Amino acid sequence: MPVETPTLYTASAMAKHLDASEAKVKKAIKDMGLAPVAKKGCCAYYGAEEMAKLKASLK
């Protein structure tokens, strides 16, 4: 039986999904103090909860 894995997004992917600039998303992440769910090298990955919080704050 396959194991369901959560979908993770980089700041760039979230910006595309939320139709916002990457700089605006990165600033919101920093201002809100959101911590990445996972990190690989220099890339930070965020989950769906963080995306929902960003979506609410960018409106």
C-alpha positions in Angstrom: 0.0 0.0 0.0 1.5 3.4 -1.0 2.4 5.8 1.7 1.0 9.3 1.2 3.7 12.0 1.5 2.9 15.7 2.1 3.3 18.1 -0.7 6.1 20.6 0.0 6.7 23.9 -1.7 9.6 26.3 -2.0 9.0 30.0 -1.7 9.2 30.3 -5.5 6.6 27.5 -6.0 4.3 29.2 -3.4 4.7 32.5 -5.2 3.6 31.0 -8.5 0.7 29.2 -6.8 -0.5 32.3 -4.9 0.1 34.6 -8.0 2.4 36.8 -6.0 6.0 37.9 -6.4 8.7 35.8 -4.9 10.1 38.7 -3.0 6.7 39.4 -1.4 6.3 35.8 -0.4 9.8 35.6 1.1 9.2 38.8 3.0 5.9 37.5 4.4 7.7 34.2 5.4 10.3 36.2 7.3 7.9 38.6 8.9 5.6 35.8 10.0 8.5 33.8 11.3 7.4 30.6 9.4 9.8 27.7 9.9 10.4 25.3 7.0 9.0 21.8 7.3 12.1 20.4 5.6 15.4 21.7 4.4 17.7 20.3 1.8 20.9 22.2 1.3 20.0 25.8 1.0 16.4 25.1 -0.1 13.6 25.5 2.4 10.4 23.6 1.9 7.0 24.6 3.4 3.8 22.6 3.8 0.2 23.3 3.0 -0.4 24.9 6.4 2.2 27.5 5.8 0.8 28.1 2.3 -2.7 28.7 3.8 -1.2 31.2 6.4 0.6 33.0 3.6 -2.5 33.2 1.4 -4.4 34.8 4.3 -1.7 37.3 5.0 -1.2 38.4 1.4 -4.8 39.3 0.8 
